[in-house]
Amino acid sequence: MEFHEEAFECTTEIVAAAMEEAEVELSAEGGEQVAEFFSAIYHRLAEIANGKEEKPAKPGSFEVYQDKAGEYRFRLKAANGETIADSEGYKTKASCMKGIESVLRSAPGAEVKEI
């Protein structure tokens, strides 16, 4: 895939519109910072489009549900909708939500161990 200037122009227009909507005013210094920002975006998009860098992964999601026994459980789903993990049963929804919080806290630096 070849990177095209239109992608940069489109990104520029979107950010400019967002800045206008947020009523952001720029000084001369601010204008230089925005130019640097757009340049960085342009180079990042070019790297992605030319296959030099992978696109950022889309985040997954947690689904909370009540099973047939009345217990609360959660599933961790990948961005493509595939189930990655299922939880144990919890007596209350609050406990289930705490289980999700525990996974979110523990997983970022989790070590993979072969046993």
Backbone torsions as a table, in degrees:
resi	resn	phi	psi	omega
1	MET	NA	130.6	179.8
2	GLU	-98.3	140.6	-179.5
3	PHE	-79.5	137.2	-179.0
4	HIS	-117.8	146.9	-179.1
5	GLU	-58.5	-29.1	-178.3
6	GLU	-59.9	-34.4	-179.9
7	ALA	-63.5	-41.3	178.5
8	PHE	-66.4	-43.3	-179.7
9	GLU	-63.3	-40.4	178.4
10	CYS	-62.9	-45.4	178.2
11	THR	-60.3	-43.2	179.0
12	THR	-59.6	-45.4	-179.7
13	GLU	-63.7	-41.7	-179.0
14	ILE	-63.7	-46.5	-179.1
15	VAL	-66.7	-41.3	179.5
16	ALA	-61.7	-42.7	178.5
17	ALA	-63.7	-40.5	178.8
18	ALA	-64.9	-40.0	179.1
19	MET	-65.4	-40.1	179.3
20	GLU	-64.8	-43.8	-179.9
21	GLU	-62.2	-36.9	-180.0
22	ALA	-84.2	1.5	179.6
23	GLU	57.1	45.4	177.7
24	VAL	-85.8	125.3	176.7
25	GLU	-106.7	141.6	-177.6
26	LEU	-114.9	139.8	170.8
27	SER	-87.3	178.6	176.7
28	ALA	-58.9	-42.7	177.7
29	GLU	-61.8	-43.6	179.2
30	GLY	-61.4	-37.0	178.2
31	GLY	-61.7	-39.2	177.3
32	GLU	-64.9	-39.6	178.9
33	GLN	-65.1	-40.0	178.8
34	VAL	-65.9	-40.4	177.7
35	ALA	-60.3	-42.3	177.7
36	GLU	-64.0	-40.2	178.8
37	PHE	-61.0	-47.8	179.7
38	PHE	-63.9	-36.8	178.3
39	SER	-63.1	-43.2	178.4
40	ALA	-63.1	-41.7	177.6
41	ILE	-61.3	-46.2	-179.1
42	TYR	-56.9	-48.2	-178.2
43	HIS	-66.8	-37.6	178.0
44	ARG	-65.1	-45.4	178.3
45	LEU	-62.5	-39.1	178.9
46	ALA	-63.3	-42.8	178.1
47	GLU	-61.1	-44.4	179.6
48	ILE	-64.3	-48.4	-176.8
49	ALA	-64.2	-33.0	-178.4
50	ASN	-90.6	8.6	174.9
51	GLY	75.1	13.1	179.8
52	LYS	-82.8	-16.0	-179.4
53	GLU	-146.6	141.5	178.9
54	GLU	-75.0	150.8	174.9
55	LYS	-67.8	147.3	178.0
56	PRO	-60.1	141.9	179.6
57	ALA	-68.1	141.9	175.1
58	LYS	-77.1	145.3	-179.7
59	PRO	-72.5	152.3	173.9
60	GLY	-84.7	-167.0	179.7
61	SER	-150.5	161.9	175.0
62	PHE	-107.4	138.2	173.0
63	GLU	-112.6	129.3	177.3
64	VAL	-107.6	132.2	-179.0
65	TYR	-149.1	165.8	177.5
66	GLN	-107.3	127.8	-178.6
67	ASP	-82.3	179.6	-177.1
68	LYS	-63.3	-25.9	179.6
69	ALA	-84.8	-1.4	178.8
70	GLY	88.7	3.9	177.8
71	GLU	-87.5	152.9	177.8
72	TYR	-92.0	138.9	179.3
73	ARG	-138.3	164.0	171.8
74	PHE	-132.4	153.8	174.0
75	ARG	-119.3	140.6	171.5
76	LEU	-98.9	121.5	-177.3
77	LYS	-111.3	139.9	173.7
78	ALA	-74.2	166.5	179.7
79	ALA	-59.8	-27.0	180.0
80	ASN	-83.7	2.6	177.2
81	GLY	93.0	-6.2	-179.2
82	GLU	-75.2	138.3	177.8
83	THR	-74.4	127.7	179.9
84	ILE	-98.5	-38.7	-177.6
85	ALA	-152.6	150.1	174.9
86	ASP	-119.9	144.0	-179.3
87	SER	-91.1	173.4	169.3
88	GLU	-74.8	174.1	176.1
89	GLY	-84.2	141.7	177.8
90	TYR	-121.0	142.9	-179.3
91	LYS	-67.6	-35.2	-178.2
92	THR	-124.7	156.4	177.4
93	LYS	-64.2	-37.4	179.2
94	ALA	-60.3	-41.5	178.1
95	SER	-64.7	-38.4	177.9
96	CYS	-62.8	-43.8	179.4
97	MET	-64.0	-36.1	176.2
98	LYS	-66.0	-34.3	175.8
99	GLY	-62.7	-41.5	177.0
100	ILE	-63.7	-45.1	178.7
101	GLU	-58.7	-38.9	179.2
102	SER	-64.0	-42.9	177.9
103	VAL	-62.8	-44.5	-179.8
104	LEU	-62.0	-38.3	179.2
105	ARG	-71.3	-40.7	-171.9
106	SER	-82.5	-33.7	-169.5
107	ALA	-71.1	-35.5	-174.1
108	PRO	-53.7	-38.9	-179.1
109	GLY	-109.6	16.9	-174.5
110	ALA	-63.5	137.2	178.9
111	GLU	-89.0	143.5	175.8
112	VAL	-97.1	123.7	-178.8
113	LYS	-120.7	133.6	172.2
114	GLU	-91.5	131.3	-179.5
115	ILE	-125.4	NA	NA
